[in-house]
Amino acid sequence: MSIADTYRRLRGEIPAHVTIVVAAKTRSVQEMLEVIEAGATDIGHNYVQEAGQARQLLGPGADRVRWHLIGHLQTNKINKALQIFDVIQTVDSLDLARAIDARAARLDRIVPVYIEVNSAAEASKSGVRPDFEKLAEFAGSVCALKHVRLDGLMTMGPLSADEGDVRAAFRKTRGLFDRLRGLGLPGARLDTLSMGMTDSYRIAIEEGATMVRPGTFVFGPR
């Protein structure tokens, strides 16, 4: 089955209210163009430089989709990232949020961001620990910034292959998301819960994800 056919089948299977961000790390421009022409609306990438090269090579095709940064963002790459990405999903510290805000101010731009939650509290992963009080304090500080807008939460989920562990982490993040929305934070949109990749997107949707990030499922093995 072609990339285009696989994407269309996936889009037909996933509820219409769930956004598919096609994770395109290491994928060729031709592969990316095929999925865009099949109707993909959102592309996710882990690396700033690689995504920039892809956008340039895609030409007008690049402007047909929204670009999401789904990998860790280093402070020294923020300026470049803001030229490439429409959404930054991996804000995990107030220092990073402030740095994005300062650079976005120079561009007179408001950048949609998601707070990354380390849902299983794994030492090897970045993200805010799944503690509601700390998350709420962080979210409030982000909302006080003028050139970023808090649109949602994002989690990678645990490394564990156990479905129960994955489900529990997603359910915990959904709970945090709902409680955070209930605070009515000024300036926050908080309409997106980004959870689940190729191996876990079905569980993520069952647990309330409004956005999933499959890659291998669409493109096939690297």
Protein Blocks (a to p, Z undefined) as FASTA:
>chain_A
ZZklmmmmmmmmpcfklccdddfehiafklmmmmmmnopabdcdfbfklmmmmmmmnmmm
lmmpccddfbdcdfklmmmmmmmpmbdckbcbfklmmmmmmmmmmnopacdddddddfko
pakbgcddfbfklmmmmmmmmmmpmkbccfbdcdebjabfbfklmmmmmmmmmmmmmmmm
mnopghiaolaccehifklmmmmmmnopabdcdfklmnopZZ
